Amino acid sequence: MGAVGAVVTGSLALLADLGHVGTDVVALATALIASGLAARPPSRRRTFGLGRAEVLGAALNAVLLLGVTVWVAVEAVERIASPTDVPGAGLLVYGLVGLVGNLVSLAVLQRGGGGMNVRGAALHVLGDALGSVAVLVAAVVTLSTGWAYADTVASLVIVAILLPRTVGLLRETGHVLLEGTPAGIDVDDVHATLLEVEGVAEVHDLHVWSINDRSPAVSAHLVISDEGCATADCGEHGVLDRASTLLRDRFGLHHSTLQIEALEHADHEQACTPLPAAEGVRRP
């Protein structure tokens, strides 16, 4: 219906809204495929499974959405120099149809859970609904005043709605793909927490990342020492149990890979560039 409306009326705003809806359809299809892939168990070839498929799907959706947004922006700028006559009545009808469809889609998505793809799609549908409102406003302005630029201004409003959302999704997926620290987790806090564990003398090669937006993980080397350890088991198993429990309870890091090292072997390797020291946090 949106495609028919865009062709019949020549409305760029309707076409912009239609392009956004199209990317939402692609996003939902990608989400379904990616969720199926992510549910597959790990294998010898892919020991983490295919959890990153969801992130790649979200990144694809963001790239497509960015392309549509840029195209609409360029077309709108061109129409400023040469405005197109758009029938206000047709714009009003198709804008109403689009708004109802978007609200129904949003209600369906709100009922379900999901990862980055589904949340992103829900935000996009909300953007669609706001875009439909912009189309309706343009229709009212066109009918009441005959202003030729109403449709073009509505298109630019839709671009303004979509662009921050698109850039945000690209940043989020890029952060995950570049092994960035998950949102809400401070590496310095994780480091300090591990140093609180009785029996831990030093912490190095600390990394916090996520496979997708729901699976944070941590790895670290813990140097243990019996010095000053009188109230707890400071052997490897005792330190591992206490450290893993703290990481899970404080940060939600259920997947932890901790390597235990004796004090005399603390400096035997330097796998990665050390993190810069933060004020008040002890670094080895």
Order of alpha helices (4+ residues) and beta strands (2+ residues): alpha-alpha-alpha-alpha-alpha-alpha-alpha-beta-beta-alpha-beta
